[in-house]
C-alpha cells in the first residue's frame, strides 16, 4: 500500500511549521502574496469556508522572497548610473 504524504495543513499546523504568526499569514493572504489555489485552498471551495494551506508552496514562497530580499541591494546597485556609462 502506498504511503500517504500530507499536503494540506490547517492554519494552526501551518503556523507551527512555518513560524509565521497568524497576523502575518493572514496579511500575506489578504495582500495577495499567498494565492488561492497555489498556497491555500478553501475546504469547500468557497471563500467563507475553512482554509487549508499547502506547506511546500509556502516554503517555496519563503525561499524565493528570502533570495529576492537578500539580493535586492546588489540589484539596486546594478541600476545606478556611473560616470563611465555617461561617457565622462
C-alpha positions in Angstrom: 0.0 0.0 0.0 1.5 3.4 -0.9 2.4 5.8 1.9 0.3 9.0 2.0 2.1 12.3 2.4 0.0 15.1 3.8 0.0 18.1 1.5 -2.5 20.5 3.1 -2.4 21.7 6.7 -4.8 23.6 9.0 -4.0 27.2 9.9 -2.8 26.0 13.4 -0.5 23.4 11.8 0.9 25.8 9.2 1.7 28.4 11.9 3.7 25.9 13.8 5.6 24.6 10.8 6.4 27.9 9.2 7.0 30.0 12.4 4.7 32.7 10.9 2.3 34.5 13.2 -1.4 34.3 12.4 -1.4 38.1 11.7 1.4 37.8 9.2 -0.1 34.7 7.5 -3.5 36.3 7.1 -1.8 39.6 5.9 0.1 37.7 3.2 -3.2 36.1 2.1 -5.1 39.4 2.1 -2.3 41.2 0.2 -2.4 38.5 -2.5 1.2 37.4 -1.8 -0.1 34.0 -0.9 -2.6 33.0 -3.6 -5.7 30.8 -3.6 -5.2 27.5 -5.4 -1.4 27.7 -5.0 -0.7 28.5 -1.4 -4.1 27.7 0.1 -7.5 26.2 -0.7 -10.9 26.8 0.7 -12.0 23.4 2.1 -15.5 23.6 0.5 -14.2 25.6 -2.5 -16.0 28.7 -1.3 -14.4 31.8 0.4 -16.4 31.5 3.6 -15.1 28.1 4.5 -12.1 27.0 6.4 -8.7 27.3 4.8 -6.1 24.5 4.3 -2.6 25.5 3.4 0.0 24.0 1.1 3.2 23.7 3.2 5.5 23.1 0.2 4.2 26.1 -1.7 4.5 28.4 1.3 8.1 27.1 2.0 8.9 27.7 -1.7 7.5 31.3 -1.5 9.6 31.9 1.7 12.7 30.8 -0.1 12.0 32.9 -3.2 11.3 36.0 -1.0 14.4 35.5 1.0 16.6 35.3 -2.1 14.9 38.3 -3.6 15.3 40.4 -0.5 18.9 39.2 0.1 19.8 40.2 -3.5 17.9 43.5 -3.5 20.9 45.7 -2.6 23.0 44.2 -5.4 20.2 44.5 -7.9 19.7 48.2 -6.9 23.5 48.9 -7.2 23.5 47.5 -10.8 20.9 50.1 -11.8 23.0 53.1 -10.5 24.5 55.1 -13.4 28.2 55.7 -13.3 30.2 58.4 -14.9 31.8 55.8 -17.2 28.4 54.9 -18.5 27.6 58.6 -19.2 30.8 58.9 -21.4 32.8 61.0 -18.9 
